[in-house]
Each structure stands twice: as C-alpha cells, then as structure tokens.
C-alpha cells in the first residue's frame, strides 16, 4: 500500500467517526487544538499527521489510536 493510501484511509476514518458523532469540522479542530484547514487536509489525506495530534484526535473521538489506523 502506498503512503498516500494510508493517509487517505486515516482521513476517511477520522471524518466518518467525527461526523457519526455529529461534530462539525470547525468544532473538532478546536477540540484537538489545530486549525480547520489543517484538519480538512488530514481528512482529505493530503498531509501527514503527527503522533501527538493523532493521539488528541483519538481522545476527542473516544477511540484508541489503533482504531483510527486499523485499515
């Protein structure tokens, strides 16, 4: 699997979990301490995400990091 494939799948998982909980992208960006544009790029799979932000995302969604990267 290509690096881009991983980023796209990760972004899709994050977006699906976020929307299933009824959290807007703007609100979620505030919850995890980043800006909405960067979060949008993560969800689109066009940028890398650091482990510290990945951990904050998992906590905000009440899931394990492993759940986000389980493809």
N, CA, C and O atoms as a Maestro MAE file, in Angstrom:
{
 s_m_m2io_version
 :::
 2.0.0
}

f_m_ct {
 s_m_title
 :::
 protein
 m_atom[284] {
  # First column is atom index #
  i_m_mmod_type
  r_m_x_coord
  r_m_y_coord
  r_m_z_coord
  i_m_residue_number
  s_m_chain_name
  s_m_pdb_residue_name
  s_m_pdb_atom_name
  i_m_atomic_number
  :::
  1 25 0.848 -1.180 0.000 1 A "UNK " " N  " 7
  2 3 0.000 0.000 0.000 1 A "UNK " " CA " 6
  3 2 0.890 1.239 0.000 1 A "UNK " " C  " 6
  4 15 1.877 1.299 0.734 1 A "UNK " " O  " 8
  5 25 0.549 2.209 -0.808 2 A "UNK " " N  " 7
  6 3 1.308 3.448 -0.919 2 A "UNK " " CA " 6
  7 2 1.079 4.349 0.294 2 A "UNK " " C  " 6
  8 15 0.062 4.234 0.978 2 A "UNK " " O  " 8
  9 25 2.023 5.236 0.553 3 A "UNK " " N  " 7
  10 3 1.919 6.187 1.656 3 A "UNK " " CA " 6
  11 2 0.638 7.016 1.553 3 A "UNK " " C  " 6
  12 15 -0.042 7.243 2.554 3 A "UNK " " O  " 8
  13 25 0.316 7.463 0.345 4 A "UNK " " N  " 7
  14 3 -0.906 8.251 0.155 4 A "UNK " " CA " 6
  15 2 -2.146 7.464 0.512 4 A "UNK " " C  " 6
  16 15 -3.102 8.023 1.049 4 A "UNK " " O  " 8
  17 25 -2.145 6.155 0.218 5 A "UNK " " N  " 7
  18 3 -3.293 5.314 0.549 5 A "UNK " " CA " 6
  19 2 -3.552 5.314 2.054 5 A "UNK " " C  " 6
  20 15 -4.700 5.377 2.495 5 A "UNK " " O  " 8
  21 25 -2.485 5.244 2.830 6 A "UNK " " N  " 7
  22 3 -2.626 5.258 4.285 6 A "UNK " " CA " 6
  23 2 -3.217 6.577 4.760 6 A "UNK " " C  " 6
  24 15 -4.106 6.600 5.611 6 A "UNK " " O  " 8
  25 25 -2.719 7.668 4.207 7 A "UNK " " N  " 7
  26 3 -3.222 8.983 4.614 7 A "UNK " " CA " 6
  27 2 -4.692 9.141 4.263 7 A "UNK " " C  " 6
  28 15 -5.462 9.689 5.053 7 A "UNK " " O  " 8
  29 25 -5.085 8.674 3.105 8 A "UNK " " N  " 7
  30 3 -6.492 8.780 2.686 8 A "UNK " " CA " 6
  31 2 -7.378 7.928 3.588 8 A "UNK " " C  " 6
  32 15 -8.443 8.380 4.006 8 A "UNK " " O  " 8
  33 25 -6.960 6.714 3.890 9 A "UNK " " N  " 7
  34 3 -7.757 5.838 4.753 9 A "UNK " " CA " 6
  35 2 -7.856 6.390 6.170 9 A "UNK " " C  " 6
  36 15 -8.923 6.343 6.782 9 A "UNK " " O  " 8
  37 25 -6.760 6.910 6.691 10 A "UNK " " N  " 7
  38 3 -6.777 7.522 8.014 10 A "UNK " " CA " 6
  39 2 -7.744 8.701 8.036 10 A "UNK " " C  " 6
  40 15 -8.569 8.819 8.941 10 A "UNK " " O  " 8
  41 25 -7.637 9.568 7.041 11 A "UNK " " N  " 7
  42 3 -8.521 10.721 6.965 11 A "UNK " " CA " 6
  43 2 -9.984 10.324 6.878 11 A "UNK " " C  " 6
  44 15 -10.843 10.941 7.506 11 A "UNK " " O  " 8
  45 25 -10.257 9.300 6.105 12 A "UNK " " N  " 7
  46 3 -11.639 8.815 5.967 12 A "UNK " " CA " 6
  47 2 -12.158 8.291 7.306 12 A "UNK " " C  " 6
  48 15 -13.295 8.569 7.686 12 A "UNK " " O  " 8
  49 25 -11.331 7.539 8.013 13 A "UNK " " N  " 7
  50 3 -11.735 7.023 9.326 13 A "UNK " " CA " 6
  51 2 -12.036 8.163 10.294 13 A "UNK " " C  " 6
  52 15 -13.038 8.128 11.009 13 A "UNK " " O  " 8
  53 25 -11.181 9.156 10.314 14 A "UNK " " N  " 7
  54 3 -11.382 10.301 11.210 14 A "UNK " " CA " 6
  55 2 -12.670 11.025 10.847 14 A "UNK " " C  " 6
  56 15 -13.479 11.327 11.724 14 A "UNK " " O  " 8
  57 25 -12.865 11.304 9.576 15 A "UNK " " N  " 7
  58 3 -14.066 12.025 9.124 15 A "UNK " " CA " 6
  59 2 -15.339 11.243 9.462 15 A "UNK " " C  " 6
  60 15 -16.314 11.823 9.940 15 A "UNK " " O  " 8
  61 25 -15.333 9.932 9.214 16 A "UNK " " N  " 7
  62 3 -16.519 9.125 9.497 16 A "UNK " " CA " 6
  63 2 -16.849 9.098 10.982 16 A "UNK " " C  " 6
  64 15 -18.015 9.199 11.363 16 A "UNK " " O  " 8
  65 25 -15.836 8.963 11.814 17 A "UNK " " N  " 7
  66 3 -16.061 8.959 13.262 17 A "UNK " " CA " 6
  67 2 -16.556 10.324 13.733 17 A "UNK " " C  " 6
  68 15 -17.480 10.412 14.542 17 A "UNK " " O  " 8
  69 25 -15.945 11.374 13.229 18 A "UNK " " N  " 7
  70 3 -16.337 12.727 13.621 18 A "UNK " " CA " 6
  71 2 -17.785 13.012 13.233 18 A "UNK " " C  " 6
  72 15 -18.567 13.492 14.053 18 A "UNK " " O  " 8
  73 25 -18.136 12.718 11.999 19 A "UNK " " N  " 7
  74 3 -19.490 13.028 11.539 19 A "UNK " " CA " 6
  75 2 -20.533 12.128 12.198 19 A "UNK " " C  " 6
  76 15 -21.663 12.556 12.432 19 A "UNK " " O  " 8
  77 25 -20.161 10.893 12.493 20 A "UNK " " N  " 7
  78 3 -21.118 9.992 13.160 20 A "UNK " " CA " 6
  79 2 -21.449 10.480 14.573 20 A "UNK " " C  " 6
  80 15 -22.489 10.136 15.133 20 A "UNK " " O  " 8
  81 25 -20.549 11.286 15.135 21 A "UNK " " N  " 7
  82 3 -20.791 11.848 16.465 21 A "UNK " " CA " 6
  83 2 -21.399 13.247 16.386 21 A "UNK " " C  " 6
  84 15 -21.601 13.904 17.408 21 A "UNK " " O  " 8
  85 25 -21.687 13.692 15.175 22 A "UNK " " N  " 7
  86 3 -22.334 14.991 14.987 22 A "UNK " " CA " 6
  87 2 -21.456 16.184 15.312 22 A "UNK " " C  " 6
  88 15 -21.953 17.239 15.707 22 A "UNK " " O  " 8
  89 25 -20.151 16.022 15.146 23 A "UNK " " N  " 7
  90 3 -19.205 17.101 15.459 23 A "UNK " " CA " 6
  91 2 -18.810 17.795 14.160 23 A "UNK " " C  " 6
  92 15 -18.378 17.144 13.209 23 A "UNK " " O  " 8
  93 25 -18.957 19.098 14.123 24 A "UNK " " N  " 7
  94 3 -18.545 19.848 12.930 24 A "UNK " " CA " 6
  95 2 -17.024 19.864 12.835 24 A "UNK " " C  " 6
  96 15 -16.320 19.674 13.827 24 A "UNK " " O  " 8
  97 25 -16.542 20.092 11.642 25 A "UNK " " N  " 7
  98 3 -15.100 20.155 11.442 25 A "UNK " " CA " 6
  99 2 -14.489 21.312 12.232 25 A "UNK " " C  " 6
  100 15 -13.412 21.182 12.815 25 A "UNK " " O  " 8
  101 25 -15.180 22.422 12.241 26 A "UNK " " N  " 7
  102 3 -14.687 23.600 12.976 26 A "UNK " " CA " 6
  103 2 -14.575 23.320 14.473 26 A "UNK " " C  " 6
  104 15 -13.555 23.609 15.099 26 A "UNK " " O  " 8
  105 25 -15.640 22.753 15.033 27 A "UNK " " N  " 7
  106 3 -15.644 22.426 16.467 27 A "UNK " " CA " 6
  107 2 -14.571 21.387 16.791 27 A "UNK " " C  " 6
  108 15 -13.880 21.491 17.805 27 A "UNK " " O  " 8
  109 25 -14.438 20.387 15.920 28 A "UNK " " N  " 7
  110 3 -13.463 19.332 16.153 28 A "UNK " " CA " 6
  111 2 -12.036 19.878 16.130 28 A "UNK " " C  " 6
  112 15 -11.197 19.478 16.937 28 A "UNK " " O  " 8
  113 25 -11.774 20.786 15.206 29 A "UNK " " N  " 7
  114 3 -10.443 21.406 15.138 29 A "UNK " " CA " 6
  115 2 -10.126 22.101 16.454 29 A "UNK " " C  " 6
  116 15 -9.005 22.008 16.953 29 A "UNK " " O  " 8
  117 25 -11.097 22.789 17.013 30 A "UNK " " N  " 7
  118 3 -10.903 23.447 18.310 30 A "UNK " " CA " 6
  119 2 -10.673 22.421 19.420 30 A "UNK " " C  " 6
  120 15 -9.839 22.627 20.302 30 A "UNK " " O  " 8
  121 25 -11.410 21.329 19.371 31 A "UNK " " N  " 7
  122 3 -11.284 20.280 20.400 31 A "UNK " " CA " 6
  123 2 -9.887 19.672 20.429 31 A "UNK " " C  " 6
  124 15 -9.368 19.347 21.497 31 A "UNK " " O  " 8
  125 25 -9.280 19.518 19.252 32 A "UNK " " N  " 7
  126 3 -7.975 18.843 19.191 32 A "UNK " " CA " 6
  127 2 -6.808 19.812 19.102 32 A "UNK " " C  " 6
  128 15 -5.652 19.390 19.047 32 A "UNK " " O  " 8
  129 25 -7.100 21.102 19.087 33 A "UNK " " N  " 7
  130 3 -6.039 22.097 19.132 33 A "UNK " " CA " 6
  131 2 -5.327 22.333 17.819 33 A "UNK " " C  " 6
  132 15 -4.112 22.531 17.795 33 A "UNK " " O  " 8
  133 25 -6.066 22.313 16.735 34 A "UNK " " N  " 7
  134 3 -5.480 22.616 15.435 34 A "UNK " " CA " 6
  135 2 -6.434 23.534 14.677 34 A "UNK " " C  " 6
  136 15 -7.501 23.876 15.186 34 A "UNK " " O  " 8
  137 25 -6.061 23.930 13.480 35 A "UNK " " N  " 7
  138 3 -6.976 24.781 12.722 35 A "UNK " " CA " 6
  139 2 -7.781 23.942 11.731 35 A "UNK " " C  " 6
  140 15 -7.402 22.825 11.379 35 A "UNK " " O  " 8
  141 25 -8.884 24.506 11.300 36 A "UNK " " N  " 7
  142 3 -9.817 23.772 10.448 36 A "UNK " " CA " 6
  143 2 -9.198 23.391 9.101 36 A "UNK " " C  " 6
  144 15 -9.486 22.316 8.574 36 A "UNK " " O  " 8
  145 25 -8.370 24.241 8.550 37 A "UNK " " N  " 7
  146 3 -7.735 23.951 7.260 37 A "UNK " " CA " 6
  147 2 -6.827 22.734 7.363 37 A "UNK " " C  " 6
  148 15 -6.835 21.870 6.486 37 A "UNK " " O  " 8
  149 25 -6.048 22.667 8.432 38 A "UNK " " N  " 7
  150 3 -5.156 21.520 8.612 38 A "UNK " " CA " 6
  151 2 -5.970 20.246 8.817 38 A "UNK " " C  " 6
  152 15 -5.636 19.199 8.262 38 A "UNK " " O  " 8
  153 25 -7.036 20.331 9.611 39 A "UNK " " N  " 7
  154 3 -7.898 19.169 9.827 39 A "UNK " " CA " 6
  155 2 -8.522 18.722 8.502 39 A "UNK " " C  " 6
  156 15 -8.612 17.524 8.233 39 A "UNK " " O  " 8
  157 25 -8.951 19.677 7.677 40 A "UNK " " N  " 7
  158 3 -9.531 19.351 6.374 40 A "UNK " " CA " 6
  159 2 -8.512 18.577 5.530 40 A "UNK " " C  " 6
  160 15 -8.868 17.599 4.873 40 A "UNK " " O  " 8
  161 25 -7.252 19.011 5.546 41 A "UNK " " N  " 7
  162 3 -6.215 18.318 4.778 41 A "UNK " " CA " 6
  163 2 -5.958 16.910 5.313 41 A "UNK " " C  " 6
  164 15 -5.708 15.984 4.541 41 A "UNK " " O  " 8
  165 25 -6.019 16.754 6.629 42 A "UNK " " N  " 7
  166 3 -5.863 15.414 7.218 42 A "UNK " " CA " 6
  167 2 -7.002 14.520 6.744 42 A "UNK " " C  " 6
  168 15 -6.771 13.393 6.305 42 A "UNK " " O  " 8
  169 25 -8.219 15.019 6.832 43 A "UNK " " N  " 7
  170 3 -9.383 14.219 6.445 43 A "UNK " " CA " 6
  171 2 -9.397 13.908 4.944 43 A "UNK " " C  " 6
  172 15 -9.953 12.889 4.534 43 A "UNK " " O  " 8
  173 25 -8.806 14.753 4.139 44 A "UNK " " N  " 7
  174 3 -8.701 14.502 2.693 44 A "UNK " " CA " 6
  175 2 -7.517 13.607 2.353 44 A "UNK " " C  " 6
  176 15 -7.413 13.117 1.228 44 A "UNK " " O  " 8
  177 25 -6.621 13.387 3.318 45 A "UNK " " N  " 7
  178 3 -5.459 12.533 3.083 45 A "UNK " " CA " 6
  179 2 -4.350 13.203 2.304 45 A "UNK " " C  " 6
  180 15 -3.562 12.534 1.635 45 A "UNK " " O  " 8
  181 25 -4.283 14.527 2.388 46 A "UNK " " N  " 7
  182 3 -3.269 15.247 1.623 46 A "UNK " " CA " 6
  183 2 -2.090 15.718 2.465 46 A "UNK " " C  " 6
  184 15 -1.174 16.350 1.940 46 A "UNK " " O  " 8
  185 25 -2.099 15.422 3.760 47 A "UNK " " N  " 7
  186 3 -0.987 15.824 4.622 47 A "UNK " " CA " 6
  187 2 -0.746 14.753 5.674 47 A "UNK " " C  " 6
  188 15 -1.621 13.937 5.962 47 A "UNK " " O  " 8
  189 25 0.439 14.770 6.234 48 A "UNK " " N  " 7
  190 3 0.776 13.853 7.316 48 A "UNK " " CA " 6
  191 2 0.238 14.391 8.631 48 A "UNK " " C  " 6
  192 15 0.013 15.592 8.785 48 A "UNK " " O  " 8
  193 25 0.037 13.486 9.568 49 A "UNK " " N  " 7
  194 3 -0.398 13.883 10.901 49 A "UNK " " CA " 6
  195 2 0.599 13.331 11.911 49 A "UNK " " C  " 6
  196 15 0.975 12.160 11.846 49 A "UNK " " O  " 8
  197 25 1.022 14.173 12.838 50 A "UNK " " N  " 7
  198 3 1.964 13.744 13.867 50 A "UNK " " CA " 6
  199 2 1.282 12.888 14.917 50 A "UNK " " C  " 6
  200 15 0.063 12.940 15.080 50 A "UNK " " O  " 8
  201 25 2.064 12.113 15.617 51 A "UNK " " N  " 7
  202 3 1.524 11.184 16.613 51 A "UNK " " CA " 6
  203 2 0.828 11.923 17.752 51 A "UNK " " C  " 6
  204 15 -0.166 11.432 18.288 51 A "UNK " " O  " 8
  205 25 1.339 13.101 18.128 52 A "UNK " " N  " 7
  206 3 0.699 13.837 19.217 52 A "UNK " " CA " 6
  207 2 -0.699 14.297 18.822 52 A "UNK " " C  " 6
  208 15 -1.626 14.213 19.628 52 A "UNK " " O  " 8
  209 25 -0.864 14.780 17.599 53 A "UNK " " N  " 7
  210 3 -2.197 15.187 17.132 53 A "UNK " " CA " 6
  211 2 -3.082 13.964 16.923 53 A "UNK " " C  " 6
  212 15 -4.277 14.014 17.215 53 A "UNK " " O  " 8
  213 25 -2.526 12.884 16.430 54 A "UNK " " N  " 7
  214 3 -3.298 11.657 16.253 54 A "UNK " " CA " 6
  215 2 -3.854 11.182 17.595 54 A "UNK " " C  " 6
  216 15 -4.998 10.735 17.676 54 A "UNK " " O  " 8
  217 25 -3.046 11.281 18.635 55 A "UNK " " N  " 7
  218 3 -3.485 10.908 19.978 55 A "UNK " " CA " 6
  219 2 -4.623 11.828 20.448 55 A "UNK " " C  " 6
  220 15 -5.606 11.348 21.013 55 A "UNK " " O  " 8
  221 25 -4.499 13.138 20.220 56 A "UNK " " N  " 7
  222 3 -5.557 14.076 20.623 56 A "UNK " " CA " 6
  223 2 -6.844 13.821 19.843 56 A "UNK " " C  " 6
  224 15 -7.939 13.951 20.391 56 A "UNK " " O  " 8
  225 25 -6.716 13.462 18.577 57 A "UNK " " N  " 7
  226 3 -7.891 13.124 17.763 57 A "UNK " " CA " 6
  227 2 -8.584 11.899 18.334 57 A "UNK " " C  " 6
  228 15 -9.804 11.885 18.495 57 A "UNK " " O  " 8
  229 25 -7.808 10.878 18.636 58 A "UNK " " N  " 7
  230 3 -8.379 9.651 19.198 58 A "UNK " " CA " 6
  231 2 -9.098 9.929 20.519 58 A "UNK " " C  " 6
  232 15 -10.198 9.428 20.754 58 A "UNK " " O  " 8
  233 25 -8.473 10.723 21.367 59 A "UNK " " N  " 7
  234 3 -9.104 11.057 22.653 59 A "UNK " " CA " 6
  235 2 -10.403 11.822 22.457 59 A "UNK " " C  " 6
  236 15 -11.394 11.549 23.134 59 A "UNK " " O  " 8
  237 25 -10.405 12.776 21.536 60 A "UNK " " N  " 7
  238 3 -11.609 13.576 21.282 60 A "UNK " " CA " 6
  239 2 -12.742 12.715 20.732 60 A "UNK " " C  " 6
  240 15 -13.915 12.991 20.984 60 A "UNK " " O  " 8
  241 25 -12.394 11.678 19.986 61 A "UNK " " N  " 7
  242 3 -13.407 10.789 19.411 61 A "UNK " " CA " 6
  243 2 -13.728 9.616 20.328 61 A "UNK " " C  " 6
  244 15 -14.597 8.799 20.021 61 A "UNK " " O  " 8
  245 25 -13.024 9.536 21.453 62 A "UNK " " N  " 7
  246 3 -13.204 8.458 22.428 62 A "UNK " " CA " 6
  247 2 -12.939 7.079 21.816 62 A "UNK " " C  " 6
  248 15 -13.693 6.128 22.022 62 A "UNK " " O  " 8
  249 25 -11.846 7.005 21.059 63 A "UNK " " N  " 7
  250 3 -11.396 5.744 20.474 63 A "UNK " " CA " 6
  251 2 -9.904 5.598 20.735 63 A "UNK " " C  " 6
  252 15 -9.255 6.535 21.200 63 A "UNK " " O  " 8
  253 25 -9.368 4.441 20.439 64 A "UNK " " N  " 7
  254 3 -7.931 4.218 20.543 64 A "UNK " " CA " 6
  255 2 -7.262 4.648 19.238 64 A "UNK " " C  " 6
  256 15 -7.895 4.615 18.183 64 A "UNK " " O  " 8
  257 25 -6.018 5.043 19.297 65 A "UNK " " N  " 7
  258 3 -5.263 5.379 18.086 65 A "UNK " " CA " 6
  259 2 -5.330 4.199 17.129 65 A "UNK " " C  " 6
  260 15 -5.475 4.380 15.920 65 A "UNK " " O  " 8
  261 25 -5.225 3.020 17.660 66 A "UNK " " N  " 7
  262 3 -5.282 1.802 16.845 66 A "UNK " " CA " 6
  263 2 -6.567 1.730 16.024 66 A "UNK " " C  " 6
  264 15 -6.557 1.242 14.894 66 A "UNK " " O  " 8
  265 25 -7.671 2.214 16.591 67 A "UNK " " N  " 7
  266 3 -8.944 2.205 15.856 67 A "UNK " " CA " 6
  267 2 -8.894 3.136 14.643 67 A "UNK " " C  " 6
  268 15 -9.541 2.871 13.630 67 A "UNK " " O  " 8
  269 25 -8.137 4.210 14.742 68 A "UNK " " N  " 7
  270 3 -8.029 5.153 13.633 68 A "UNK " " CA " 6
  271 2 -7.187 4.601 12.485 68 A "UNK " " C  " 6
  272 15 -7.439 4.909 11.320 68 A "UNK " " O  " 8
  273 25 -6.195 3.789 12.816 69 A "UNK " " N  " 7
  274 3 -5.270 3.308 11.789 69 A "UNK " " CA " 6
  275 2 -5.504 1.850 11.420 69 A "UNK " " C  " 6
  276 15 -4.673 1.247 10.741 69 A "UNK " " O  " 8
  277 25 -6.604 1.284 11.849 70 A "UNK " " N  " 7
  278 3 -6.939 -0.103 11.517 70 A "UNK " " CA " 6
  279 2 -7.578 -0.145 10.135 70 A "UNK " " C  " 6
  280 15 -8.780 0.078 9.992 70 A "UNK " " O  " 8
  281 25 -6.766 -0.432 9.118 71 A "UNK " " N  " 7
  282 3 -7.275 -0.479 7.748 71 A "UNK " " CA " 6
  283 2 -7.485 -1.921 7.368 71 A "UNK " " C  " 6
  284 15 -7.913 -2.209 6.250 71 A "UNK " " O  " 8
  :::
 }
 m_bond[283] {
  # First column is bond index #
  i_m_from
  i_m_to
  i_m_order
  :::
  1 1 2 1
  2 2 3 1
  3 3 4 2
  4 3 5 1
  5 5 6 1
  6 6 7 1
  7 7 8 2
  8 7 9 1
  9 9 10 1
  10 10 11 1
  11 11 12 2
  12 11 13 1
  13 13 14 1
  14 14 15 1
  15 15 16 2
  16 15 17 1
  17 17 18 1
  18 18 19 1
  19 19 20 2
  20 19 21 1
  21 21 22 1
  22 22 23 1
  23 23 24 2
  24 23 25 1
  25 25 26 1
  26 26 27 1
  27 27 28 2
  28 27 29 1
  29 29 30 1
  30 30 31 1
  31 31 32 2
  32 31 33 1
  33 33 34 1
  34 34 35 1
  35 35 36 2
  36 35 37 1
  37 37 38 1
  38 38 39 1
  39 39 40 2
  40 39 41 1
  41 41 42 1
  42 42 43 1
  43 43 44 2
  44 43 45 1
  45 45 46 1
  46 46 47 1
  47 47 48 2
  48 47 49 1
  49 49 50 1
  50 50 51 1
  51 51 52 2
  52 51 53 1
  53 53 54 1
  54 54 55 1
  55 55 56 2
  56 55 57 1
  57 57 58 1
  58 58 59 1
  59 59 60 2
  60 59 61 1
  61 61 62 1
  62 62 63 1
  63 63 64 2
  64 63 65 1
  65 65 66 1
  66 66 67 1
  67 67 68 2
  68 67 69 1
  69 69 70 1
  70 70 71 1
  71 71 72 2
  72 71 73 1
  73 73 74 1
  74 74 75 1
  75 75 76 2
  76 75 77 1
  77 77 78 1
  78 78 79 1
  79 79 80 2
  80 79 81 1
  81 81 82 1
  82 82 83 1
  83 83 84 2
  84 83 85 1
  85 85 86 1
  86 86 87 1
  87 87 88 2
  88 87 89 1
  89 89 90 1
  90 90 91 1
  91 91 92 2
  92 91 93 1
  93 93 94 1
  94 94 95 1
  95 95 96 2
  96 95 97 1
  97 97 98 1
  98 98 99 1
  99 99 100 2
  100 99 101 1
  101 101 102 1
  102 102 103 1
  103 103 104 2
  104 103 105 1
  105 105 106 1
  106 106 107 1
  107 107 108 2
  108 107 109 1
  109 109 110 1
  110 110 111 1
  111 111 112 2
  112 111 113 1
  113 113 114 1
  114 114 115 1
  115 115 116 2
  116 115 117 1
  117 117 118 1
  118 118 119 1
  119 119 120 2
  120 119 121 1
  121 121 122 1
  122 122 123 1
  123 123 124 2
  124 123 125 1
  125 125 126 1
  126 126 127 1
  127 127 128 2
  128 127 129 1
  129 129 130 1
  130 130 131 1
  131 131 132 2
  132 131 133 1
  133 133 134 1
  134 134 135 1
  135 135 136 2
  136 135 137 1
  137 137 138 1
  138 138 139 1
  139 139 140 2
  140 139 141 1
  141 141 142 1
  142 142 143 1
  143 143 144 2
  144 143 145 1
  145 145 146 1
  146 146 147 1
  147 147 148 2
  148 147 149 1
  149 149 150 1
  150 150 151 1
  151 151 152 2
  152 151 153 1
  153 153 154 1
  154 154 155 1
  155 155 156 2
  156 155 157 1
  157 157 158 1
  158 158 159 1
  159 159 160 2
  160 159 161 1
  161 161 162 1
  162 162 163 1
  163 163 164 2
  164 163 165 1
  165 165 166 1
  166 166 167 1
  167 167 168 2
  168 167 169 1
  169 169 170 1
  170 170 171 1
  171 171 172 2
  172 171 173 1
  173 173 174 1
  174 174 175 1
  175 175 176 2
  176 175 177 1
  177 177 178 1
  178 178 179 1
  179 179 180 2
  180 179 181 1
  181 181 182 1
  182 182 183 1
  183 183 184 2
  184 183 185 1
  185 185 186 1
  186 186 187 1
  187 187 188 2
  188 187 189 1
  189 189 190 1
  190 190 191 1
  191 191 192 2
  192 191 193 1
  193 193 194 1
  194 194 195 1
  195 195 196 2
  196 195 197 1
  197 197 198 1
  198 198 199 1
  199 199 200 2
  200 199 201 1
  201 201 202 1
  202 202 203 1
  203 203 204 2
  204 203 205 1
  205 205 206 1
  206 206 207 1
  207 207 208 2
  208 207 209 1
  209 209 210 1
  210 210 211 1
  211 211 212 2
  212 211 213 1
  213 213 214 1
  214 214 215 1
  215 215 216 2
  216 215 217 1
  217 217 218 1
  218 218 219 1
  219 219 220 2
  220 219 221 1
  221 221 222 1
  222 222 223 1
  223 223 224 2
  224 223 225 1
  225 225 226 1
  226 226 227 1
  227 227 228 2
  228 227 229 1
  229 229 230 1
  230 230 231 1
  231 231 232 2
  232 231 233 1
  233 233 234 1
  234 234 235 1
  235 235 236 2
  236 235 237 1
  237 237 238 1
  238 238 239 1
  239 239 240 2
  240 239 241 1
  241 241 242 1
  242 242 243 1
  243 243 244 2
  244 243 245 1
  245 245 246 1
  246 246 247 1
  247 247 248 2
  248 247 249 1
  249 249 250 1
  250 250 251 1
  251 251 252 2
  252 251 253 1
  253 253 254 1
  254 254 255 1
  255 255 256 2
  256 255 257 1
  257 257 258 1
  258 258 259 1
  259 259 260 2
  260 259 261 1
  261 261 262 1
  262 262 263 1
  263 263 264 2
  264 263 265 1
  265 265 266 1
  266 266 267 1
  267 267 268 2
  268 267 269 1
  269 269 270 1
  270 270 271 1
  271 271 272 2
  272 271 273 1
  273 273 274 1
  274 274 275 1
  275 275 276 2
  276 275 277 1
  277 277 278 1
  278 278 279 1
  279 279 280 2
  280 279 281 1
  281 281 282 1
  282 282 283 1
  283 283 284 2
  :::
 }
}
